[in-house]
Amino acid sequence: MSASLDALVQEALTTGRIAGLPGGHFVDGRFQPSHSGARMDSFDPGRGTAFASFAAGDTADVDAAVEAGRRALKGRWRDLKPAERGRILQRAAALIGENAERLAVVESLDSGKKLVEALGDVRGAARTFEYYAGACDKLHGDTMPLGRDHFGMTVHEPVGVTAHIIPWNYPISTTARGLAPALAAGCAVVAKPAEQTPFTALMLADILHQAGLPDGVCNVVTGTGREAGAPLVSHTGIDQITFTGSVATGIGVMQAAAPNVTQLVLELGGKSPVVVFADCNIEAALSGMMEAIYENAGQICSAGSRLVIEKSLSETFLAHLTERVCALTLGHGLTNPGMGPVNSAAQLAKIEGMVASAVERGAKLHTGGARAEGGALGQGWFYQPTIIEPSSSSDAIVQEEVFGPVLTVQPFESEEEALALANGTSYGLVAGIYTADFGRAHRLARDIDAGQVFINEYFAGGIEMPFGGNRKSGFGREKGLDGLKNYTRVKSIAARISG
């Protein structure tokens, strides 16, 4: 670690806090307290104790943020040339890089994830703004051949004020993934980060302001989903909503948006299969599997939470995989252990209950299956990395999202059975395939119902690749140039040019 990073880590580990964190909402270009004066605590998952407080917003704060966004749409932001919008986003990317270490320490302390993972997320956020900075002046329409007497064209207009509901598992990544394309398209934004992880969204809004974003273009309101999120998604001044979270909450967002006919992008849950054939590169598959399910303690919507494996390889593969899992060390995210804590006491209880119920129904535990406690783990929220083989593919542990470090095992004997198992849940977010057979890999990639498929590497690609799900995993696409389309509306113009 650099000296500055080491000092930040030591400050957090020694004092249990980070000095200078923003405490208010970011509205109309400045930090300000809630109208009610209410505040909430944010907890360090590695210790299970509060380390900071922040503003607890409600309808009045949401109203102020939306009004600021609507004013900004009629001001200097509207008149900036696309190239100048791009320069602002490029400066923001540079400032994220300059503040990467502080952002990463705050992200790790707030979410519980390993510091090295948080650093990767911050670098990804910088890259996201860099990518969309380059797209600002390339978002253009088309012309249509209407004949000699007419001229037809389309124009991409910013959709207006966009709302962004940010989850707790990837706070800075998801904030950047929504805000950067919305700003590139010329929108104003209001973000509501999860109440468990508010700080990097606030810091990012401040960075954007430092980069030259006019007042009111980027606003962040903190608080609970009930008090701040619900009035945001039902607000008549919101023109578009990007939501990342659970299926149940996503359905509620759709219902709240319906009376205003507000357009939506929903990125919901996943139960993603990793299909491993006997002819695969075993080392690559083992490494990919470890990353797919145990990164961020398995709290990833696109986690490879189902190992769908050819029976002839199953025993050998599981022996090697179990050995690696048992070697994982657990600890506070800032110490860069093998795996960090889960984000909250509620999430820990959910994981524990789902695994215990599966075992009661006859599932076989290969390893893990309980809370991890004692010693250096203190009062933190830790769950053992787990491999479990259910008694049936219809079992809830296979069908429902656990959102934790829990891998289910489903053996198969044929390519057709592998495909049926891969498509055997109500989700369709991501899938992984490990095989040396090019044709088989691409047949499965064609036939698996998922928004994104990885071949011989998990979590491949980057901001350039569109991301989103099918079925109960949601609809719409983020990232890539497709992500820009969420934040524009197309206007068609037809003109008669001869008498």
C-alpha positions in Angstrom: 0.0 0.0 0.0 1.0 3.6 -0.5 1.8 5.7 2.6 -1.4 7.7 2.2 -3.5 4.5 1.8 -1.8 2.9 4.7 -2.5 5.9 6.9 -6.2 5.9 5.9 -6.5 2.2 6.7 -4.8 2.6 10.0 -7.0 5.6 10.9 -10.1 3.5 10.2 -8.9 0.4 12.0 -7.6 2.3 15.0 -10.3 4.8 15.5 -13.2 3.0 13.9 -14.0 6.0 11.7 -12.9 8.2 8.9 -12.7 11.9 9.5 -14.4 14.4 7.1 -17.2 12.3 5.7 -20.1 14.2 4.2 -23.1 14.3 6.5 -25.8 16.0 4.5 -27.7 15.5 1.3 -26.0 16.9 -1.9 -28.7 19.2 -3.4 -28.3 22.1 -5.8 -24.5 22.1 -5.6 -23.9 21.9 -1.9 -24.3 19.6 1.2 -27.3 20.4 3.3 -29.1 18.8 6.2 -32.5 17.2 6.1 -35.4 19.5 6.3 -36.5 17.5 9.4 -32.9 17.5 10.9 -33.1 13.7 11.2 -30.0 11.5 11.0 -29.1 7.8 10.7 -26.1 5.7 11.6 -24.0 3.8 9.1 -22.4 0.5 10.2 -19.0 -1.1 9.7 -19.9 -4.7 8.8 -16.5 -6.0 9.9 -17.2 -4.8 13.4 -21.0 -4.6 13.6 -20.8 -1.1 15.0 -21.7 2.4 13.8 -18.9 4.4 12.4 -20.6 7.6 11.1 -24.0 9.2 10.7 -25.7 10.9 7.8 -28.9 12.8 6.9 -32.1 10.9 6.9 -34.2 12.3 4.1 -37.9 12.4 3.4 -40.4 13.8 0.9 -39.3 17.4 1.5 -35.7 16.6 0.7 -36.7 14.6 -2.4 -38.9 17.5 -3.5 -36.0 19.9 -3.1 -33.6 17.6 -5.1 -36.1 17.1 -8.0 -36.9 20.8 -8.1 -33.1 21.6 -8.3 -32.8 19.1 -11.2 -35.7 20.6 -13.1 -34.2 24.1 -12.7 -30.9 22.9 -13.9 -32.4 21.5 -17.1 -33.5 25.0 -18.0 -30.2 26.6 -17.1 -26.6 26.5 -18.3 -26.5 22.7 -18.5 -29.1 22.8 -21.3 -26.9 25.1 -23.4 -23.6 23.4 -22.9 -22.2 21.8 -26.1 -21.9 18.0 -25.9 -18.1 18.3 -26.1 -18.1 20.5 -23.0 -20.3 17.9 -21.2 -17.6 15.4 -22.1 -14.8 17.5 -20.7 -16.7 17.8 -17.4 -17.1 14.0 -17.2 -13.4 13.6 -18.2 -12.3 15.9 -15.4 -14.6 13.9 -13.0 -12.8 10.7 -14.1 -9.5 12.2 -13.3 -10.6 13.5 -9.9 -12.0 10.0 -9.0 -8.5 8.7 -9.8 -6.9 11.3 -7.7 -9.2 10.5 -4.8 -9.2 6.7 -5.4 -7.5 5.7 -2.1 -9.9 7.7 0.1 -12.9 6.6 -1.9 -11.8 2.9 -1.6 -11.3 3.0 2.1 -14.7 4.6 2.7 -16.3 2.1 0.4 -14.7 -0.8 2.2 -15.5 0.5 5.6 -19.2 1.2 4.6 -19.9 -2.0 2.6 -17.6 -4.5 4.2 -15.9 -5.5 1.0 -12.2 -6.2 0.7 -10.0 -3.1 0.2 -8.6 -4.6 -3.0 -12.1 -5.1 -4.4 -13.1 -1.5 -3.4 -10.0 -0.2 -5.2 -11.1 -2.1 -8.3 -14.6 -0.6 -8.0 -13.2 2.9 -7.8 -11.0 2.4 -10.8 -14.1 1.0 -12.6 -16.0 4.1 -11.7 -13.3 6.4 -13.1 -13.3 4.3 -16.3 -17.1 4.6 -16.5 -16.9 8.4 -16.6 -14.0 8.3 -19.0 -16.0 6.0 -21.3 -19.2 8.1 -21.4 -17.2 11.3 -21.6 -16.1 10.1 -25.0 -19.7 9.4 -26.0 -21.2 12.9 -25.3 -20.5 14.3 -28.8 -21.2 11.1 -30.6 -24.9 10.7 -29.6 -26.5 11.6 -32.9 -29.6 10.8 -34.9 -30.2 9.6 -38.4 -31.6 10.9 -41.7 -34.4 9.2 -43.6 -34.9 9.1 -47.4 -38.3 10.6 -47.9 -37.8 11.6 -51.5 -36.7 14.8 -53.2 -39.4 17.0 -51.7 -38.9 16.1 -48.0 -36.2 15.8 -45.4 -36.4 13.5 -42.4 -34.2 13.2 -39.4 -34.2 12.1 -35.8 -32.8 13.9 -32.8 -31.8 12.4 -29.4 -33.0 14.6 -26.6 -32.2 14.1 -22.8 -35.2 12.4 -21.2 -35.2 14.9 -18.4 -34.6 14.3 -14.6 -33.6 10.7 -13.9 -33.9 8.9 -10.6 -31.3 6.3 -9.6 -31.9 3.8 -6.7 -28.5 2.5 -5.7 -27.9 -0.9 -4.0 -25.6 -1.5 -1.0 -23.4 -4.2 -2.6 -21.7 -2.1 -5.2 -22.3 1.6 -4.2 -19.8 3.5 -6.2 -19.9 1.2 -9.2 -23.7 1.3 -9.6 -23.8 5.1 -8.9 -21.3 5.7 -11.7 -23.0 3.2 -14.0 -26.2 5.2 -13.9 -25.0 8.8 -13.5 -22.3 8.8 -16.2 -24.6 8.0 -19.2 -27.4 10.1 -17.8 -25.1 13.1 -17.6 -23.6 12.3 -21.0 -27.0 12.4 -22.5 -27.7 15.8 -20.9 -30.0 14.8 -18.1 -30.2 16.0 -14.5 -30.1 13.3 -11.9 -31.3 12.5 -8.4 -29.6 9.5 -6.7 -30.8 7.7 -3.6 -28.1 5.4 -2.3 -28.9 2.5 0.0 -29.1 3.5 3.6 -26.4 1.0 4.4 -23.9 2.6 2.1 -24.5 6.3 1.5 -21.1 7.9 1.5 -19.3 7.3 -1.8 -22.4 8.5 -3.8 -22.2 11.7 -1.8 -18.5 12.0 -2.4 -19.0 11.3 -6.1 -21.6 14.1 -6.4 -19.1 16.5 -4.8 -16.4 15.4 -7.2 -18.7 16.0 -10.2 -19.4 19.5 -8.8 -15.6 20.1 -8.5 -15.3 19.0 -12.1 -17.5 21.8 -13.3 -21.0 20.3 -13.2 -23.5 23.2 -12.8 -25.5 23.4 -9.6 -28.6 21.1 -9.5 -27.5 18.8 -12.2 -26.4 16.0 -9.8 -28.3 15.6 -6.5 -28.0 12.8 -3.9 -30.6 12.3 -1.2 -29.9 9.8 1.6 -32.3 7.9 3.8 -34.4 4.8 3.9 -36.3 3.3 1.0 -39.6 4.0 2.6 -38.9 7.6 3.6 -36.7 8.8 0.6 -36.8 6.1 -2.1 -40.6 5.8 -2.3 -41.3 9.5 -2.8 -38.5 9.7 -5.3 -39.8 6.9 -7.6 -43.4 8.2 -7.4 -42.5 11.8 -8.0 -44.3 13.6 -10.8 -41.1 15.5 -11.6 -39.1 12.3 -12.4 -38.9 11.3 -16.1 -37.0 8.1 -15.9 -36.0 5.6 -13.1 -33.0 3.3 -13.0 -33.4 0.8 -10.2 -31.0 -2.0 -9.0 -32.2 -4.2 -6.2 -34.5 -7.2 -5.3 -37.3 -8.5 -7.4 -39.9 -7.6 -4.7 -38.7 -4.0 -4.4 -38.5 -3.7 -8.2 -42.1 -4.7 -8.5 -43.0 -2.0 -6.0 -41.0 0.6 -8.0 -42.9 -0.4 -11.2 -46.2 0.0 -9.4 -45.1 3.4 -8.0 -44.0 4.6 -11.4 -47.1 3.4 -13.3 -49.5 6.3 -12.5 -46.9 8.8 -13.9 -46.1 6.5 -16.9 -42.4 6.9 -16.0 -40.0 4.8 -18.0 -37.9 2.3 -16.2 -34.7 0.2 -16.3 -34.8 -2.6 -13.7 -31.7 -4.7 -12.8 -33.0 -7.2 -10.4 -31.8 -10.5 -8.9 -30.0 -13.4 -10.4 -29.3 -17.1 -9.8 -26.6 -17.5 -12.4 -25.3 -20.9 -13.5 -21.6 -21.7 -14.2 -21.7 -24.7 -16.6 -18.4 -26.7 -16.3 -17.7 -29.5 -18.8 -15.1 -32.3 -18.3 -13.0 -31.0 -21.2 -12.5 -27.6 -19.6 -9.3 -26.0 -18.4 -9.7 -27.1 -14.8 -7.4 -24.5 -13.3 -9.3 -21.7 -15.2 -12.6 -23.1 -14.1 -11.6 -23.4 -10.4 -10.2 -19.8 -10.4 -13.3 -18.5 -12.2 -15.6 -20.3 -9.8 -13.9 -18.9 -6.7 -14.3 -15.4 -8.1 -17.8 -15.9 -9.3 -19.3 -16.8 -5.9 -16.9 -15.6 -3.2 -16.0 -12.1 -4.5 -17.7 -9.5 -2.2 -18.9 -12.4 0.0 -21.2 -13.5 -2.8 -23.3 -10.4 -2.6 -23.4 -9.8 -6.4 -26.6 -9.9 -8.5 -24.6 -11.6 -11.2 -22.7 -14.0 -8.9 -22.1 -17.5 -10.3 -24.2 -19.1 -7.5 -24.9 -22.4 -9.2 -22.2 -24.8 -10.3 -23.7 -26.9 -13.0 -21.0 -29.6 -13.6 -20.5 -32.7 -15.7 -20.8 -35.8 -13.5 -17.5 -37.3 -14.7 -15.6 -34.3 -13.4 -17.7 -33.5 -10.4 -15.9 -35.5 -7.6 -12.4 -34.2 -8.6 -13.5 -30.7 -9.2 -15.4 -30.4 -5.9 -12.4 -31.8 -4.0 -10.1 -29.1 -5.4 -12.8 -26.4 -5.0 -13.5 -27.4 -1.4 -9.8 -27.3 -0.6 -9.6 -23.7 -1.9 -12.7 -22.6 -0.1 -11.4 -24.0 3.2 -8.2 -22.1 2.8 -10.1 -18.7 2.5 -9.4 -16.5 5.5 -12.1 -14.2 6.8 -11.6 -10.8 8.3 -12.3 -7.1 8.2 -12.4 -5.8 4.6 -9.6 -3.2 5.2 -7.2 -6.0 6.1 -7.6 -7.6 2.6 -8.6 -11.1 3.8 -9.6 -14.0 1.5 -13.2 -12.9 2.1 -14.9 -10.1 4.0 -18.2 -9.9 6.0 -21.7 -9.7 4.6 -23.2 -6.2 4.7 -25.7 -6.4 7.6 -27.0 -8.4 10.4 -30.3 -8.8 8.5 -28.4 -10.2 5.5 -26.4 -12.6 7.7 -29.6 -13.9 9.2 -31.2 -14.4 5.8 -28.3 -16.4 4.5 -28.1 -18.5 7.7 -31.8 -19.3 7.5 -31.8 -20.3 3.8 -28.9 -22.7 4.2 -30.2 -24.2 7.4 -33.6 -24.9 5.8 -32.0 -26.5 2.8 -30.0 -28.9 5.1 -33.2 -29.8 6.9 -34.7 -30.7 3.5 -31.8 -33.1 2.8 -29.1 -30.9 1.1 -25.5 -32.1 1.5 -23.0 -29.6 2.9 -19.5 -30.0 1.3 -18.1 -27.2 3.4 -19.3 -24.2 5.4 -22.9 -23.7 6.3 -22.7 -21.6 9.4 -21.8 -18.1 10.8 -18.1 -17.5 11.4 -17.5 -16.1 14.8 -14.8 -15.6 17.4 -11.3 -14.3 17.5 -10.4 -11.5 15.2 -13.9 -11.6 13.6 -15.3 -10.0 16.8 -18.9 -8.9 16.4 -18.7 -8.6 12.7 -21.2 -10.1 10.3 -19.4 -13.1 8.8 -20.7 -16.3 7.1 -18.5 -19.2 6.2 -18.0 -19.7 2.4 -20.3 -22.6 1.6 -20.7 -25.3 -1.0 -24.1 -27.2 -0.8 -25.6 -29.9 -2.9 -29.4 -29.8 -2.8 -31.6 -32.8 -2.8 -33.5 -31.5 -5.8 -33.1 -28.8 -8.5 -36.5 -27.5 -7.4 -35.2 -26.8 -3.9 -35.4 -23.2 -2.7 -31.7 -23.0 -2.3 -31.4 -23.5 -6.1 -34.4 -21.4 -7.1 -34.1 -18.4 -4.8 -31.3 -15.8 -4.6 -29.3 -16.2 -1.4 -27.1 -13.1 -2.0 -24.2 -14.5 0.0 -21.2 -16.8 -0.2 -23.3 -19.9 -1.0 -22.6 -22.1 -4.0 -25.1 -24.9 -5.0 -24.0 -27.9 -7.0 -26.0 -29.5 -9.8 -24.4 -32.4 -11.7 -25.4 -33.3 -15.3 -24.6 -36.0 -17.9 -25.4 -34.4 -21.2 -25.3 -31.0 -22.9 -29.1 -31.1 -23.1 -29.4 -31.6 -19.4 -26.8 -28.9 -18.7 -28.9 -26.5 -20.7 -32.1 -27.5 -18.9 -30.5 -26.9 -15.5 -28.9 -23.6 -16.6 -32.4 -22.4 -17.7 -34.1 -24.0 -14.7 -34.8 -20.9 -12.6 -37.0 -17.8 -13.0 -33.9 -15.6 -13.4 -32.0 -14.8 -16.6 -29.1 -12.4 -15.7 -25.8 -14.0 -16.4 -24.3 -17.4 -17.2 -20.8 -18.8 -17.4 -19.5 -21.7 -19.6 -16.2 -23.6 -19.3 -15.4 -26.0 -22.1 -12.7 -26.5 -24.8 -15.4 -27.2 -27.4 -15.9 -24.0 -29.4 -19.2 -25.2 -30.9 -20.6 -26.4 -27.7 -19.7 -23.1 -25.9 -21.5 -21.1 -28.6 -24.5 -23.4 -28.8 -25.1 -22.9 -25.0 -24.4 -19.2 -25.2 -27.1 -19.0 -27.9 -29.6 -21.1 -26.0 -29.1 -20.0 -22.4 -31.7 -17.4 -21.4 -29.5 -14.7 -19.9 -28.6 -11.1 -20.7 -24.9 -11.8 -20.6 -22.8 -15.0 -21.1 -19.2 -15.5 -20.2 -17.1 -18.2 -21.9 -14.0 -19.6 -20.2 -13.7 -16.6 -17.8 -16.2 -15.2 -15.3 -16.9 -11.5 -15.0 -15.3 -10.9 -18.4 -15.8 -7.6 -20.3 -16.2 -4.2 -18.8 -18.1 -0.9 -19.2 -18.1 -1.5 -23.0 -20.4 -4.5 -22.6 -24.2 -4.0 -22.2 -25.5 -5.5 -18.9 -29.0 -6.5 -17.8 -31.3 -9.4 -17.4 -34.3 -11.3 -18.7 -37.4 -12.7 -17.0 -37.3 -11.9 -13.2 -33.8 -10.4 -13.6 -35.4 -7.3 -15.0 -35.4 -5.4 -18.3 -33.4 -2.8 -20.1 -29.6 -2.6 -20.4 -27.0 -0.6 -18.7 -23.3 -0.1 -19.7 -22.0 0.2 -23.2 -23.6 2.5 -25.8 -26.9 0.8 -25.1 -26.8 2.3 -21.7 -27.1 5.8 -23.2 -30.5 4.9 -24.8 -32.1 4.8 -21.3 -31.5 8.5 -20.9 -32.7 9.9 -24.3 -35.9 10.2 -26.2 -36.1 10.2 -29.9 -37.8 13.1 -31.7 -38.6 12.7 -35.4 -38.6 15.7 -37.7 -40.0 15.7 -41.2 -39.9 18.8 -43.4 -41.1 19.7 -46.9 -38.3 21.4 -48.7 -39.8 22.2 -52.0 -42.9 24.2 -53.0 
